[in-house]
Amino acid sequence: MCRKSIWLVVIFLIISGCAYSHKTIREKVHTVYVVEGSRDSMVGRFAPAFLTYNHREAYNRIGRPSARFDKRKNEQIYVDHRKPVIYFMTRDFSTHKGCYTNLIYRIQFPRVPFSLIPYHLSAGKNVGLLVIVTMDEDQRPLLITTVGTCGCYVASVPTTYLSLDAFPKDWKNELLFVYGERLPAILNYKNLKKPRLLVHLRSAVHRVMDLEVAEEEMLLASALYTTISAPLTPAEALEKIPIKGKTTSFYHNKWPLKGHVKGAIKPWETLLLSIVSLDFFVGMDKVYGDSSVTGNPFYTSLKPWNRKASDLWEFQRFLKFRGWRL
């Protein structure tokens, strides 16, 4: 095969792996993960609910990162789909317009299964998703940002509380196209007693395929959904996973994998995107944190020259990079 043909195949695989068919498995009842216990705190009130498709497959279930030793006494990190958890953290930031709080929620799945038809570019283990709810000083949600814990497929959707002068200058009130997925242009939180963000997750690849705001009581009472409760747990717990009377981290703590999720190698992404991104571990899931500590920037753009500007941890800078004017 000539060099030109090889590159055409590579480009085709990348495009087909990023853009998915909008066909979904038809189910009479969908499974929705909701936070359990008290919703009195701001973190509890605005925690998203997650709607999963094809829940009978274990890889589509939200789980708890866990640890064990294999027969050779080597540490294994895996996601236990029998014990769902929604991790959270908060982070404040400010701009010349005001002070804000990010409510950050993280969920983990056992894996994205390997598949050629459809092609799963992001196939690998211990994959996850972040949902960031940006709040103003009056505890109103302004912006919803979703991204894979690899930094892939980032999208920010405004709410009806966000002032028009904070939108990007080139904003169009149209559906958002995010690598084959279509997300709403705006989310309506107004006129609801107990609004709950509902995140629809595509089967197998765990991409965000839709976002909506629903009345919580109607969501919980609907015959269309079976709900599973998941505890809200501080994200720091991912650094102290129990294993045989001790603890271990979900993340590597030594170079060259420092800050990456253990066991989360993405072979297809490494093969096809490492040269483009100048990152051999591109697509590998990682810790959400300060790169000066983690050694691993949470960049959301494949272009190497945008690595710093697109770092989601430095949220004020990220907003400017994406054109938002909060």
C-alpha positions as CSV (number, residue, x, y, z in Angstrom):
1,M,0.0,0.0,0.0
2,C,1.4,3.4,-0.9
3,R,2.1,6.1,1.7
4,K,-0.8,8.3,0.4
5,S,-3.3,5.4,0.8
6,I,-2.0,4.7,4.3
7,W,-2.7,8.2,5.4
8,L,-6.2,8.1,3.8
9,V,-6.9,5.1,5.9
10,V,-5.6,6.8,9.0
11,I,-7.7,9.9,8.4
12,F,-10.8,7.8,7.8
13,L,-10.3,5.9,11.0
14,I,-9.9,9.1,13.0
15,I,-13.0,10.7,11.5
16,S,-15.1,7.6,11.9
17,G,-13.9,7.1,15.4
18,C,-14.9,10.6,16.4
19,A,-18.2,10.9,14.6
20,Y,-20.9,8.4,15.7
21,S,-24.2,7.4,14.3
22,H,-27.1,8.9,16.1
23,K,-28.9,5.6,16.2
24,T,-29.6,4.5,19.8
25,I,-30.8,1.2,21.2
26,R,-34.5,1.3,21.7
27,E,-35.5,0.6,25.3
28,K,-38.8,0.9,27.0
29,V,-37.1,1.9,30.3
30,H,-33.8,3.7,30.7
31,T,-31.5,3.6,33.7
32,V,-30.7,6.9,35.4
33,Y,-28.1,7.4,38.0
34,V,-29.0,10.0,40.7
35,V,-27.3,11.2,43.8
36,E,-28.4,9.6,47.0
37,G,-29.0,11.2,50.3
38,S,-29.2,14.9,51.2
39,R,-29.5,17.5,48.5
40,D,-29.3,20.4,50.9
41,S,-25.9,21.5,49.8
42,M,-25.2,23.4,46.5
43,V,-23.1,20.4,45.4
44,G,-26.1,18.1,46.0
45,R,-28.7,20.4,44.5
46,F,-27.0,20.8,41.2
47,A,-25.5,17.3,40.8
48,P,-26.4,16.0,37.4
49,A,-28.3,12.8,36.8
50,F,-26.9,10.4,34.2
51,L,-29.1,8.5,31.7
52,T,-27.4,5.4,30.3
53,Y,-28.4,3.3,27.3
54,N,-28.0,-0.4,27.0
55,H,-27.5,-0.8,30.7
56,R,-27.4,-4.5,30.5
57,E,-23.8,-4.3,29.3
58,A,-21.5,-3.8,32.3
59,Y,-19.3,-1.4,30.4
60,N,-22.2,1.1,30.3
61,R,-22.6,1.2,34.1
62,I,-21.1,3.9,36.3
63,G,-18.8,2.3,38.9
64,R,-16.3,2.8,41.7
65,P,-12.6,2.7,41.0
66,S,-11.2,-0.2,42.9
67,A,-7.9,-2.1,43.5
68,R,-6.8,-5.7,43.8
69,F,-3.8,-7.9,43.4
70,D,-3.6,-10.4,40.5
71,K,-2.2,-13.9,40.8
72,R,1.3,-12.6,40.4
73,K,0.6,-10.0,43.2
74,N,0.7,-7.1,40.8
75,E,-1.7,-4.2,41.6
76,Q,-4.7,-4.0,39.3
77,I,-6.9,-0.9,39.1
78,Y,-10.4,-1.5,37.8
79,V,-13.9,0.1,37.9
80,D,-16.4,-1.9,39.8
81,H,-19.7,-1.5,38.0
82,R,-21.6,-2.9,40.9
83,K,-20.9,0.1,43.1
84,P,-21.7,3.4,41.4
85,V,-20.1,6.6,42.7
86,I,-20.4,10.2,41.6
87,Y,-17.2,12.1,42.7
88,F,-17.2,15.8,43.2
89,M,-15.0,18.8,44.0
90,T,-15.4,22.6,43.9
91,R,-13.2,25.3,42.7
92,D,-13.6,29.1,42.8
93,F,-12.4,31.5,40.2
94,S,-12.9,35.2,39.4
95,T,-12.8,37.5,36.4
96,H,-13.2,41.2,36.1
97,K,-17.0,40.6,35.9
98,G,-17.4,38.7,39.1
99,C,-16.7,35.6,41.3
100,Y,-17.8,32.1,40.3
101,T,-17.7,28.6,41.6
102,N,-17.3,25.4,39.6
103,L,-19.1,22.3,40.8
104,I,-17.1,19.5,39.3
105,Y,-18.6,16.0,39.0
106,R,-16.7,12.9,37.8
107,I,-18.0,9.5,36.9
108,Q,-16.0,6.4,35.8
109,F,-16.8,3.4,33.6
110,P,-15.1,0.0,33.3
111,R,-14.2,0.5,29.7
112,V,-14.9,1.5,26.1
113,P,-15.0,-1.8,24.3
114,F,-12.9,-2.5,21.2
115,S,-14.9,-2.4,18.0
116,L,-14.1,-1.9,14.3
117,I,-17.7,-1.5,13.1
118,P,-18.6,0.9,14.6
119,Y,-15.0,2.0,15.1
120,H,-14.2,3.0,18.7
121,L,-11.1,5.3,18.6
122,S,-11.3,5.7,22.4
123,A,-11.3,2.0,23.2
124,G,-9.6,1.3,26.6
125,K,-10.2,0.7,30.3
126,N,-11.0,3.0,33.3
127,V,-12.6,5.8,31.2
128,G,-14.5,8.7,32.7
129,L,-16.5,11.9,32.2
130,L,-16.4,15.3,33.8
131,V,-19.4,17.6,34.1
132,I,-18.7,21.1,35.4
133,V,-21.5,23.4,36.5
134,T,-20.4,27.0,36.7
135,M,-22.3,29.0,39.3
136,D,-22.6,32.7,40.0
137,E,-22.5,34.4,43.4
138,D,-26.3,34.0,43.6
139,Q,-25.9,30.2,43.2
140,R,-27.4,30.2,39.8
141,P,-26.0,27.8,37.1
142,L,-24.6,29.8,34.2
143,L,-22.6,27.3,32.1
144,I,-22.4,23.5,31.7
145,T,-19.1,22.1,30.5
146,T,-18.7,18.4,29.7
147,V,-15.6,16.6,28.7
148,G,-14.1,13.1,28.8
149,T,-11.5,12.6,31.5
150,C,-9.0,12.3,28.7
151,G,-9.7,15.9,27.8
152,C,-11.6,14.9,24.7
153,Y,-14.9,16.1,23.2
154,V,-15.2,19.3,25.4
155,A,-18.4,21.3,25.1
156,S,-19.8,24.2,27.0
157,V,-23.6,24.9,26.9
158,P,-25.0,28.1,28.4
159,T,-28.1,28.3,30.6
160,T,-30.9,30.9,30.6
161,Y,-29.2,32.6,33.5
162,L,-26.1,33.6,31.5
163,S,-26.2,37.2,30.3
164,L,-25.9,37.6,26.5
165,D,-22.8,39.7,26.9
166,A,-21.0,36.7,28.3
167,F,-21.6,34.6,25.2
168,P,-18.8,34.2,22.5
169,K,-19.0,37.0,19.9
170,D,-19.6,34.6,17.1
171,W,-22.3,32.6,19.0
172,K,-25.2,31.3,17.0
173,N,-28.4,30.1,18.7
174,E,-28.2,26.7,17.0
175,L,-27.5,23.1,18.0
176,L,-23.9,22.5,19.0
177,F,-22.1,19.9,16.9
178,V,-19.4,18.1,18.9
179,Y,-17.7,15.5,16.8
180,G,-20.9,13.9,15.6
181,E,-23.1,14.6,18.7
182,R,-25.7,17.3,18.8
183,L,-26.2,19.3,22.0
184,P,-28.8,22.0,22.8
185,A,-27.8,25.6,22.2
186,I,-29.1,26.6,25.7
187,L,-30.4,25.0,28.8
188,N,-33.5,26.3,30.6
189,Y,-33.3,26.3,34.4
190,K,-36.0,28.9,35.0
191,N,-39.5,28.2,36.2
192,L,-38.6,24.8,37.7
193,K,-39.0,24.1,41.4
194,K,-36.2,21.6,41.6
195,P,-34.3,21.5,38.3
196,R,-32.0,18.5,37.6
197,L,-29.5,18.4,34.8
198,L,-30.0,15.1,32.9
199,V,-26.9,13.9,30.9
200,H,-27.6,11.4,28.2
201,L,-24.7,9.0,27.6
202,R,-24.1,7.1,24.4
203,S,-23.8,3.4,24.7
204,A,-20.2,1.9,24.7
205,V,-18.3,5.2,24.1
206,H,-19.9,7.1,26.9
207,R,-20.1,10.3,24.9
208,V,-22.5,13.0,26.0
209,M,-25.2,12.7,23.3
210,D,-27.8,15.1,24.8
211,L,-28.4,17.5,27.8
212,E,-31.7,18.6,29.2
213,V,-33.0,20.1,32.5
214,A,-35.9,18.2,34.0
215,E,-38.1,18.7,37.1
216,E,-36.6,16.3,39.6
217,E,-39.8,15.0,41.0
218,M,-41.1,14.1,37.5
219,L,-37.8,12.5,36.6
220,L,-37.9,10.3,39.7
221,A,-41.5,9.4,39.3
222,S,-41.5,8.7,35.5
223,A,-42.2,5.2,34.3
224,L,-39.7,5.7,31.6
225,Y,-36.8,5.5,34.0
226,T,-35.3,3.1,36.5
227,T,-33.2,5.0,39.0
228,I,-30.0,3.9,40.7
229,S,-28.7,5.9,43.6
230,A,-25.0,6.8,43.8
231,P,-23.2,8.5,46.7
232,L,-21.6,11.8,46.2
233,T,-18.0,11.3,47.3
234,P,-15.1,13.8,47.4
235,A,-12.7,13.4,44.5
236,E,-9.8,13.1,47.0
237,A,-11.0,9.5,47.6
238,L,-9.5,8.6,44.2
239,E,-6.1,9.1,45.8
240,K,-6.9,6.6,48.6
241,I,-8.4,3.4,47.1
242,P,-8.4,0.5,49.6
243,I,-6.3,-2.5,48.8
244,K,-5.5,-5.2,51.4
245,G,-5.5,-3.0,54.4
246,K,-3.5,-0.2,52.6
247,T,-4.4,2.4,50.0
248,T,-3.3,3.2,46.5
249,S,-4.0,6.0,44.0
250,F,-6.2,5.8,40.9
251,Y,-3.4,7.7,39.2
252,H,0.3,7.1,38.4
253,N,2.6,9.1,40.6
254,K,5.9,8.7,38.7
255,W,7.2,9.9,35.3
256,P,6.4,9.3,32.4
257,L,2.8,8.4,33.3
258,K,2.4,10.8,36.3
259,G,-1.1,12.1,36.5
260,H,-2.6,9.5,34.2
261,V,-5.2,6.9,35.3
262,K,-3.7,3.5,35.9
263,G,-4.6,1.0,33.2
264,A,-6.2,3.6,30.9
265,I,-3.9,3.2,27.9
266,K,-5.7,4.0,24.6
267,P,-3.8,2.0,21.9
268,W,-5.7,3.4,18.9
269,E,-5.4,7.0,20.0
270,T,-1.7,6.5,20.7
271,L,-1.2,5.0,17.3
272,L,-3.2,7.6,15.3
273,L,-2.9,10.8,17.3
274,S,0.3,10.8,19.2
275,I,2.4,12.4,16.4
276,V,-0.3,15.0,15.7
277,S,-0.6,16.0,19.4
278,L,3.1,15.5,20.3
279,D,1.8,13.4,23.2
280,F,2.5,9.7,23.3
281,F,-0.2,9.2,25.9
282,V,-2.8,11.2,24.1
283,G,-6.4,10.1,24.9
284,M,-5.3,8.5,28.2
285,D,-7.6,9.5,31.1
286,K,-6.0,11.7,33.7
287,V,-6.4,13.5,37.0
288,Y,-8.2,16.8,37.0
289,G,-5.8,19.1,38.8
290,D,-3.1,21.7,38.8
291,S,-0.5,20.7,36.2
292,S,2.3,22.1,38.4
293,V,1.4,19.4,40.9
294,T,0.2,16.6,38.7
295,G,2.7,17.1,36.0
296,N,-0.1,16.6,33.5
297,P,-2.0,19.5,32.0
298,F,-5.7,18.8,31.4
299,Y,-5.6,20.1,27.9
300,T,-8.7,20.0,25.7
301,S,-7.1,20.9,22.3
302,L,-5.0,18.5,20.2
303,K,-2.9,21.3,18.9
304,P,0.3,21.4,20.9
305,W,0.5,25.2,20.8
306,N,-2.9,25.4,22.6
307,R,-1.9,23.1,25.4
308,K,-1.6,25.8,28.0
309,A,-4.5,27.9,26.8
310,S,-6.9,25.0,26.7
311,D,-6.1,23.6,30.1
312,L,-9.5,23.1,31.8
313,W,-8.0,23.4,35.3
314,E,-7.2,27.0,34.6
315,F,-10.9,27.7,34.0
316,Q,-10.7,31.5,33.5
317,R,-8.0,31.0,30.8
318,F,-10.0,28.1,29.3
319,L,-13.1,30.3,29.0
320,K,-11.1,33.0,27.2
321,F,-9.6,30.4,24.9
322,R,-13.1,29.2,24.0
323,G,-14.5,32.8,23.5
324,W,-16.7,33.0,26.7
325,R,-16.8,36.4,28.3
326,L,-17.8,35.7,31.9
